[in-house]
Amino acid sequence: MAGAVTVRDVARLASVSASTVSRALSASNLVAPHTRDRILAAAAQLGYSVNTSARGLITGRTSNFGLVVPDLENPYFASVTKGVQGRALSEGYAVFVADSDEDVRAEIELVRKLASQVDGLILCSPRMSDEDLGQIARDTTMVLINRRLPQVDSITVDDTEIVRQALGHLYALGHRTVSYAGGPATSWSDSQRRNGIRLALTDLPGLEVVSIGSFPPVFDGGLSAADLAAASGATAVLAYNDLMALGILSRLQARGIRVPEQMSVVGIDDVSAATLVSPALTTVRAPLRKVGTAAVDALIDRILPERRDLPPEALPIHLMIRDSTSVPHRSAVPLTSREDAGLNERSSNAKQ
């Protein structure tokens, strides 16, 4: 029976030592590829599977990771989760996934509960403070996604470059006043994108970016932002993410404001729904699954320091030009003035 097969049986068939079999099945990078392949073939032939509970008693490891995300209904986090799970499975780890529902207190509680049950944690876009993150990092092996903290490995995309490409595209089309619909005030990525706006303004003379506020990073957040974008006097709007951009598209169309003839719209992330709407959404593509796989690699490098060899690869981003942007038309949005709309936060060459 398969359950009676032992490491020694696999070692005998593969003509290696039992310790080599153990290394091949738990830290495959420490075994020569041709030897590892021979061991895996022998294990498959005999029907051998690793007893993770027994191995955990010996090594003190669970072969489990924890992943905490703010909102699994958001396609961004769903794609990152797929990347995490796929890479973890290929490396012999299972993943416990927890959704904090954008609640900082729930996030902290989930992290504390998971920490004792896993070998390491991946926190994706955590909303908690640097102080809380630092306290957790002192006792837990973890990797951050879309957040930076000293002494903690992090996987991020270049938010400055994302904004530069988006604003550069609009600027090249002739837009000189662009509104920015920001994400949550607690979002690290949003703060980086606002920094990116300030930097982009120094390179794009005559451009003005009007910040119309912070919104939930969901479709309804875009619905709320759309009216302010229309009232801002801008001819284009850059949204914090694609979900908000899709909400903006929907609201503008409901009001009879034509996109892109009267208002161009740009999102960030390139989620699958970006091409399913009309007009298709211009956006900046982030390699979401690669973000997840890179986080798993970084976490395993933390757990198995002997694996550290190459720094994390640069994660590419690409501007995806579609039908929601065009050259600005004269009298594009002859709506309420900025003063009447009560807009008091703006970005320009002199001020953000």
Summary of the structure (lengths in Angstrom):
residues: 352
radius of gyration: 24.4
end to end distance: 69.4
largest distance: 81.6
contacts: 1212
relative contact order: 0.12
helix: 47%
strand: 16%
